[in-house]
Amino acid sequence: MSSRKKTVLGLDADPAEFQGALAEWYRIHARKLPWRGAVDPYCIWLSEIMLQQTRVAAVIEHYHDFLAKFPTLLSLALAPEDEVLAVWSGLGYYRRARMLHRAAQFITSELGGVLPSSSAELRTLPGIGEYTSAAIASIAFGERIAVVDGNVERVLLRITGRAEERTAAGRAFLRETAQSIVPLAAKPNGPSKPSARNPPGEHNQAMMELGATICLPRSPLCLQCPVHRFCKTRGEHGTPPRAKLRSREVAFLLSIRKRGVTTQVLLAKRPPEASLMPGMYELAPLPLDAGGDELSHREPLMRVRHAITNTNYYARIYAPMGPSDQALRRAVPLAKADLHWVNTSTLGGVPLTGLARKVLQRLDVMAVKPLRGPEPDVAPRVRARSAPVIDHDEDHDSF
């Protein structure tokens, strides 16, 4: 047995055998996702940005809607940022949308509208780091470079039997191991005919697919794993304890009014300098000590938990008890310029925070589009028990 076979994966196996077993499984079992098989690098770039720290089920609907609104890189570059954020609303991590928009503008103005084809060039664009540049370069352009996301890390750690190390040495081991098993790019069919196959891109997608569907964080499906015979762990692997999510209680006002046949909801615009979701719209926030004991004797219209980065927000949504109930509105601590009445029929085009979108949809203030297909890993939508109060008070115009 050669030393190469022992050092590539830390076991006695030829990398070609591993690649072959993985590729055969992927061709048969890969999920049918809208960006799989895409040939336009713009579509591949968009999907990789959307998939960062986001569930596939959540991305599918936004991917279709985004391409319907911005079908080309140029159309994205020419769009106002608010329109981009509105289509992105609900995916979270809104900095991704802003960086995607800025990168499109840079490519259009400085690079002739052509997305760079190498991972090194791609990393110079806003919002594209090591992982994303490797994914785009390999999938869209066939570059032989490994993609190492959380799913791939887990696969490699289990296969090699190595405990997770959050150190420079641990990260270097994963990069080197991942790179060592990426197959070579396919040779062209002729002098001017590139091959239709893309072994590096297919391999990277197969590794990510394996981690997402088989080599799960808990209770991996080892008996279904195509590379089970190469794996030293065949199950869980050592991991350091994860940091606990912080918890924070927040409160918001749901105020709705009628103007003729139009229904409007009161929204607050987050300041542009805010560290979290700048420029996005949310329900008007209420201080938890609003009006002294003002909230203590009220029952929230709705309670909802919403996670943002490393914090669990436990939100209480309050509504006026009737047209003459002004106490909650007076307790909103924002300036007039930061509060806006928005027609409920246009909420789909407003850059809403994920929490605001969740609340407005669950209370049937905002329409929910039907899913494009069955997505069993999506939690069922919960409806509130009571309808929101419609506030006809003309004094709301003072906002």
N, C-alpha and C positions, 0 to 999 in steps of 0.2 A: 504494500500500500504506500503510495507516495506521500511525502510530507505535506504537499499542497492539499490533498484530500483531508488531512487531519486538521489543518490550520484554518481553512476557509470557514467552516461552520463549527469547528471544535468537535467534530465527530468523523468517523470513517465513512465518508460519503463523497462521491463525485458531485461537484456543483451542477454538472449537466443533468444528473439524475434528479436532483432537487428541482431544477428549472423545468424539466420535462413533466414531472408529476404535477407541479403547480400549474403549469400552462394547460395541461389536459383538463384538470379540474375546472379551471377558470373558463375555458371555452364552453363547457357544459353547464356550469352552475352560476355563472356571473349574473347578477341582477340586471334586469333591463332598465337602465336609467337614461333619461333624455339626452344626457351629454356623452354617453358612451357611443363611440363610433363617429363623433363629430370630427370634421376635417378643418373647420374654421378655427384657427388659433384663438380668435377672440372669444368664441363660445367655450373653449377649453379653459382659457384664463378666467372667464367669468365663473364657471363652475368651481374651479379650485378656490377662488376667493370666497365664494358663498359657503363652501364646505368646511372652511376653517372653523373649528369649535362649534359646529352646527350639525344637527341630525339630518340625515339624508331626506327623511320625509318632509321636514320643514323647507328644505331647499327646492324640492321638485316644483312646487307651485310658484315660488318666487322666481325660479329660473325661467319658466315659461312666460310669466308676466313681464319680467325684465327684458327678455328678448323681443317680446311683442312691442314694448315701448321703445326700446333702444336696440334695433336689430343689427346695427353695425357699430364699429368702434367710433366712426365719425359722428353718428347720431348721439352717442353717449357723450362725446367730447363737447358737442354744441349745446347740450341740454343744461338748463339751470340746475344748480345743486339741489334746490328744494324738490324738484321733480324726481331726481335720482333717489333722494332720501325717502320720498313718498312711496316709491315702488319697492324700496328696500325695507320699509317699515314692517316689523314683525320678525325679522331675521336677527336683530340684535347686533352688537358690536359695530355700531354705525361708522366707526372710523374706517372700516373696510370699504364702505361705499364711497366715502369721501376720497380715500386714497385711489380707489379704482377710477373715479371721475378725474382726479388730477393726473393720473398716469395716462389716461386716454387723451387728455388735453396736451400733455407733453409729447406723446407719440405723434399726435396730429400736427403739432406746431414745429417739432424739432426732428422727427424721424420719418417724415413723409407719410405718416399714417400706417406704417408697417411695424408690427410687433416684433421686437428682437427675437432671434431664434436660438440663442445660446443661454445657458443658465447664468453665466457670468454677466452678460449684458442685461438680462432680465432683472437681476438683483439691483441694478442701478435705478429701477423705476420705483415710484412711491408705492408703498404697501406690499412689496414683493420681497420676501425674505428667502432664506436658504431652502426651506421645504417647498414653498410655492414655485420658486424659480426652477427647481429640479423637476417638479411635477409637470409644469408647462413645457419645459425643454424636452423632456422624455416623451410625453404623451403627444404633444403637437408636432415635435420636430425630430423625434427619434434619437435624441442625444443619450449616450450611455452614461447615465448618472442615476444614482439611487435616490429614491424618495423615502424619507424617514419621518413618518408621523407617529402619533401615539399608537395606532394599530400595528404598524410595522415594528415599532420598538418592542411591543408585547410579544409578537411572533418570534422575533430574534432572541429575546431573553429566554423564552421557553425552549426554543430549539437548542440553544447553546447551554442551557442550564445555568445561566449566569443571573445572579441577583441584581435587581435594579440599583444603580448607583447614580445619584444626582451630582456627578462630578465631571470635570473635564475629561478625565480618563474614561469614565463610563460612556460619555457621549461619543468620544473618539472611537471606542470599540464598536459601538453600534453603527457609526458611519462607515467604518472600514469593513465591517462584516457585511453590511447591506450592499456596499459597492462591489465587493468581491463576488457576489452571486448574481449581479445584473448581467444578462446575456449581451453578446455583441450585437450591434445593429445589423440588420439584414443587408446583404449586398444588393446593389442595383441590378435590375433585370437586364439593363443594357446601358450604353453610353449616355443616353438621355432619358432613360426610363427608371425612375426610382422604384424600389420594391414597395408593394402594397402592405407588406407585413412590417410591424414595428415591435420587435422583441423587447427592447428596453421599456417602452411605454406599456406594453401588454403585461410585462413582468411586474412593473411597479403597481399597476392597477390590481393585478392578481394578489400581490402581497397585502395591499390595503383591504381588498375584498375578503381575504382570508381572516384578517384581524377583526373585521367588522361583522362577519357572519358566522365564523366557526371558532376562532381562537379568542373567545369572548373574555372580558375582564374577570368575570366570575362564572363558574360552571362551564368551562370550554367544552365544545362538542368534539372531543378527541377522536371518537370512533368514526366521525365523518371527515376527519382531517386528511387531505390528500398527501401530506408530508409527515404523517404520524410516525412512520418508521425512522425518520431522521431525528426525531425530537428526543432530547434528553430528559425533559421535565414531564411531558405528557400530563399536564394539569397546571396547577397554580405555580407561581414562582415568587421568590422573595421580593417584597416591596416595602419601602420605608413608609411609616404612617403618614397619611394625608392630612394636610391642614384642615381644620374644621371650618365650615362656612360660618361667617358672622351672621347675626340676626339683627334686624332693625324694623321697628314698627313705624308706619307712615299712615297718613290719612289724606283723603282727597274729597273734593266737593263735586258732585254731579248735579249741575244746574242746567235745565232744559227749558226752552221757551218756544212759543209759537209766534210766527209773524205771517199772518194770512194762512196760506196753505203750506208754508215753509216751517220746518222744525230746526231749531238751532241748539247747539250745545256750547257751553263756555269752556274754552281751552286756554292754557297758559303756554307761552313760548319760553323755552329755556334759554338763558343768555348765551351769546356766542362764545363767551369766555369760560363757560362751565366745563369742568373736567370730564363730566359724564354726559353724553348725548347732547352736545351743544346745538342750539337751533331747532331742536325737536319740540313737538307739541305734546302736552300732557294735560290731564285734568288739573284744575286749580288746586294747589296743595293747601292743606289745612294744618296749622300747628297742632300738636297733640294736646296742648293746653289752651286751645282756642276758646276765647271768652270765659276763661276761668274754668268752670265746670260745664261748659256748653256741650261738650261731647259726651260727658259722663251719663247724662240722662237720655241720650238718644241711642236708638238701636241702628247699627249700620245697615244700609241697604244691601251691602255685600261685603264679604271678607274673601280675600284672595292672597295666595302666596305667589311670589314672583322672584326668580333668582336672576341677579345681574352680577356677572363675574364671580366674586367670592363672597357675595352677600345674599342672604335670603330676606326679601322684603315681605313683611306681613302687613298688607294694606287693608284699610277699612274705608269703605266708600259711603259717604253720607249724602243725603239729599234733603232739600227743604221739606218741612211738614205741610206746606201749603203756600199759596201765593203771598200771604202776608208774613211768612217766616223769612226774615232778613238776617238773622244772627250769623248764620254760617257764611253768608256772602260777605258780611262786614269783617269776618275774621280772616279772610284770605289776605295774606301779608304782601301781595305783589302790587306793583304800580299799574295804573290804567293801561300804559303802553304795552304791558306784557300779557294782557288778557284780551281774548278775541272770541267773538261769537262766530261759530262756523256752522254752515248748513250741514245737517246730517247726511244729506244726499251726496255731498262732496267729500266725505271723510276718507274715501278710498284714495283720493289724490293728495292727502295731507300727510306730511312726514310725522307720524305719531310714534311715541315710544311704545315698546312692546307691551308694557303694563297698561297703558291707556287703550291700546287696540284690544287687548284681552278683555278689559272691563266693558268697553263699549259694545263689543260683539256679544259678550255673554248676557248683557242687559238688553240686547236687541235694539240698541240705539244705532248701531252700525251694521250694515249688511254683511253676512258671511257668505263668501262664494263657495259653491259645492266643490268638494275634492275632485280631482281628475280621475282618481281610481282608488281602489282599496289600499289603505295604508294602516295595517294593524298595530304598528308601534306608536301611533298617534293617540294621545289620551282623548277620550270623548269630551265634547264640549258640554260644559255645565251651564244650565240656565238658572237665572235668579228666580226666587219664589215670587217676587212682587215686581210690578212694573215701575219704572222711574216716574217721579213727579214731573208733570209738565207745568213750568212756571210761566204764567202770563204777565208777570209784573213788569210794567214799562220802565221801572226804575233801574232795571238791569242795563239800560242804555248808558248809564253813567260810566260803565266800564269802557 
